[in-house]
Amino acid sequence: MSLKIDRVPRKYVLWGLALALMAGFVYWGRHNLDKILTLDPFYAGLCFACTTGIAVISALKWRVALRSIGERDAAHFGSLLYYFMFGRAVGLVLPMDVSDFGVRTMSLKLNHSVSIGRASYSVYMDRTFDLVVAGLFLVPSILSILGTIEPVTGIWLFAACFAFGLVSFAFWGRQTMIVIVFIFHQLFKAVCKIPWIGKRVEPDAERQVLAERDFGPAAAPLFLLSSAKFLLTAMRFVAIGAAMGVTVGAARLVLFVPGAQFAALFALTPGGLGIADWSWSALLIKIGTDEAIIVPYLISLRLVISLSIIVLAVVSRLLYRKPSQEGR
């Protein structure tokens, strides 16, 4: 008689991996953990302010995306801010990309009767432009991390990439959005193969709705807002770096961020625990950061951002409006 052994749920495997990696990470920097206690409250407050700005910009971007698909009734700023922060809070205990996308999509579906297809597309537009901005900045970032270019040159290349992106989306927004919509349809067809979702959506109907919309005018605003979000994200690294004594320079840290963001795409653990920390450590060592400061630096950054998310999630709940109250 054979024994039937239940499969271990994926979330437990991911949490086990995250804890194991973080334990090793903390052990690596165990001799310098006391530096965390020296974190200057001013820089922690600056990081909190940047996180607040990121949340506000994200809600505004999402509102632009929703209005572009004709869902103005679901585009109340306070509600979108709350859904975004709630998704980020859930992302502290679940894989960030899954929790963020799922929470925001289902919030629109359940609270505003937005179809899963259109709700998914609004979040997809928001996230895609973040990826586009990081992608434009990735080449200067890699060149800087490898030491091929000086930080000043890298910042000028950032500016050139930003100008190229802005011109592209301002003058060829309609053409670029056609490509983005096409990619979404391919991804959405794959998602609809999940039984729970497939029973609740009509892919052909959703495709027809999106085909009738002109998303061109939304392209440039979404790009500008994503660029502002990137700048605030980079400032968080710089602020905590200044507090913890990272001496590679603000410009080099800013150039480090796109590479760090793409490395974090592969962090499937809850909150990116362990995977993001080790990958970021390797990049920080590559740009010349003192190894003794890396662990307290990244742990301090993680702690401040996590606490900021929790506080903002609570505060944003006060701005939330039930659908019946929106527009008052």
N, C-alpha and C positions, 0 to 999 in steps of 0.2 A: 504493500500500500504506500503510495507516494504522498508526501506531504505537500500541500499547496501553500506556497509562500507568497503573500501579497507583495506587490511592487511597492517600493518606498516612494511616497509622493515626491514629485519633482521639487516642490518648495522646500522640503526637508533636506534634499540633496544639495540644493543651492545654498541654503542657510549653513549646512555643514561645511561646504566649500568656503563660503565667505568667512566663517569664524576661524577655520584653519588658516586661511591666508592672512587674516588680520592678526591672528596670534603670532604667526611668523614675522609679520611686519612690525608689530610692537616689540617683539623680542629682539629684532635687528637693531632697533633704536632705543633699547631699554636704558642705556646709560645717559640719555639726553632728554628723557621724558619730562624732567623737572622744568625744562624750558617752557612747556605749555603753560605753567603757572605764571610766567612772566608776561603773558600776552597783554599788551597795552589795550585798555578798554576803548580808547579813541579809535584804534584801527579795527577793533571788533565792531564798533558802532558804524564805521565807514563800510565795512563788509555787509552789515545789516542793511544799511541804506542802499547799497548796490543791489542786494537781493530784493529789496522792496521795489526798486526801479525796474528790475527784471520782471517781477510779477505784474506790475502795472503795464509795461510794454507788451508782455505776453497776452494780457487780457485785451489790450487795444488791437493787437494783431489778429487775435481770434475774432474780434468784433468786425474788423475789416473783411475777414474771410467769410463770416456768416452773412454779412450784408451783400457780398458779391454773389452769393448763391440764393439771394432773395429771402433769407430768414431774419428779417429785421426784428421780428417780435421776440426772437430768442437772444438778441444781441445787447441785453442790459449789462452795462459794464460791471456793476457790483456782483451780479450773479456769475458772470464769466470769470471774474477775479477769484471768487470763492471756489468754483469748480476747478480752476487751474491749481490753486493752492491745495485743495483737497487731494487732487491727483498727485501733486508733489509730496504731500505728507504720506500718502499711501506708498509712494515710491521709496520711502525710507525703510519699508519692511518687505516690499516686493520689487522685482526688477523694474527699474524706472520707466523704461519705454513702454512696457506692457501696462503698468498701472496707470501711467499718465494718459496714454491713448484710450484705455478702457474706461477709466473714470470719467473723462471729459465727454467721450462719445455717449456713454449711457446716461450721463446727467442731462444732456440735450434730448435724448430719446425719451426718458422717463418724465422729465419735468416740463418739457416744451413741445413734446410730440413731433420733434424733428426726426425724419426717417434716419435709420442707421447709416444709409449710404451718404446722405448729405451731411450728417453729423460727423461721420468719419472723414469726409472730404475736407470739412472746415478745419479739423485738427491736423489732417495731412498737409494742408496748405501752410499752416502755421509752422509745423515741424520741418517741412521741406525747405522753406526759405532760411531757416536756421542752418540747415545742412548746406544750402547753396553758399551762404556767406562763409561758413567754415571751409567749404571746398575751395572757394576763390582765394582764401588766405593760406591754404595748405602748402602750396609750393614755396612761398617765402618762409613759412614756418619750418619746413623741412630743411631748406637751405641754411637757415639760421641755426637750427639744432645741430646740423652736421658741421657747422663752423665754416661753411663755404662763403657766406656773406657777413658783413658787419651789421650790428643791430640797426644803425642809422639807415643803411641801404635796405634792410628788411622792412622798416617802417615806411620808407618811400614806396617800396613795392606793394605794401598793404594799401597805401593811398591810391596807387595806380590800379590795383585790382578792384578797389571800391568804385573808382570812377568808371571803370569798364562795366562793372555790374550795374551801376545806376543808369548809365547810358543805354545799356542793353534792355533793361526792363522798362525804361521810360519810352524808348522809341520802338522797341520790338516786343513789348509786353504781351500782345495778343499771340504772337507766334510762340514765344517761350511758354506761355500758359497752356497752349495746345499740347505741347510736349508733356508738361506736368500733369495735365488731365489724362492724357493717354497712359502714362505710367500708373496713375492712380487706378484706372480701370483694370489694368492687368493685375495689380495687387489685390484689388477688391474682388475680382473673380476668384482668386485663390482663397481669400478670406471666406467667401460665400460657400466654399466647400465644407466649412465647419458646420455640422448639422444644426446646431442651435441658432446660428446666424442665417444659414441658408433658408430655414423655414420662415424667417421673419422679414426677408427682403426680396425685392424683385429687381435683379441686376439690370435688366433691359429698361425698366422704367426709370431707374436711377440714372442710367447712361443717357437716356433721352432728356431728362431734366437738365443734366449738366451740359449736354450738347447745345442746349438752347441759351445758355448764359454766355455773356462776354466778360471774361475774367481779366482782360487786358488792363483796364484802369486800376485794378487792385495790385498789379505786379510791383510797380515802383514804391507805393506806400509800404507794402509788405517787406520789400528789400530794405528800405530805410529803417524800419522798425527792427528788423532782424540785425542790422548793422549796429544800431544803438544797443541792442541787447548783448551783442558780442562785446562791445566796448565795456559795458558794465560787468560782464563776466570776467573779462581780463583784469578789470580794476580790483575785483575780489582777490585774485591771485597776487596782485601787486600790493594791496593793502595788508594782507596777512603776511606776505613776504617781508614787507618793511617792519612789521611788528616782531617777526621772528629772526631778523638779522640775515635774511637772504641777500647776498651782496652781488649777485650777477647783473643787477641793473633792471630798472622797470621795463625798458625797451625789450630786453631779452626775454623777460617773463611774458610780456604781451605776445611776442612772437612764438613763445612756447605753447600758448593756449590752443590754437587750431590743431596742432599735433596731439595735444592732450585730449581734446574733444573727440577726435577720431579714434584714439586709443580707447576711450570710454565707451564707444559704440559696441565693443566686444565684451563689455562688463555685464554679464547676464545675472550676476548675483544681486540680492536685494541692496538697493542703494549703490550698486557698483562696488560694494565692500570687497577689499582685498585685490581684486583684479585691477581696478582703476588705480589704487594706491601703488601697487608694484609697477605698473606700466608708467605711471607718472614719475615714479622714483627713477626709473631707467632714463627717462627723458631729461629729468633735472640733473642727473649725474652727467649726462652728455653735454649739457650747456654749461657745466662747470660749477654747479652748486655743491657746497660743502656737504659731504655725506652725513656729518654729525647733526645737521640741522634739518634734514629732509623729513624724517619721521615726525618730529614735533611740529614742523611746518604743515605737513599734510593732515595730521590729526587735528591741529588747531583749525585749519581751514574747514575740515569736515564738521567739526563740532559747531563752529559758528554758523555755518550754512544750515545745518540741521536744526539748530535752535531757532534760527531766523524763519525757517519754513514752518515750524510748529507755531511760533508766535503769529506769523502772518496768516496761517490757516485759521487760527482762532479769531483774529481781528477781521479778516475778510468775511467771516460768517455774519458779522454785524452789518455788512453792506449787502448781503444777499437779499433778493426780493423774490417772493413767490411769483409764479407767472401771473396770478390774478392781480398782483400789486404793481407789476411793471408798467411803466408809462405814466404812473401817477406823478 
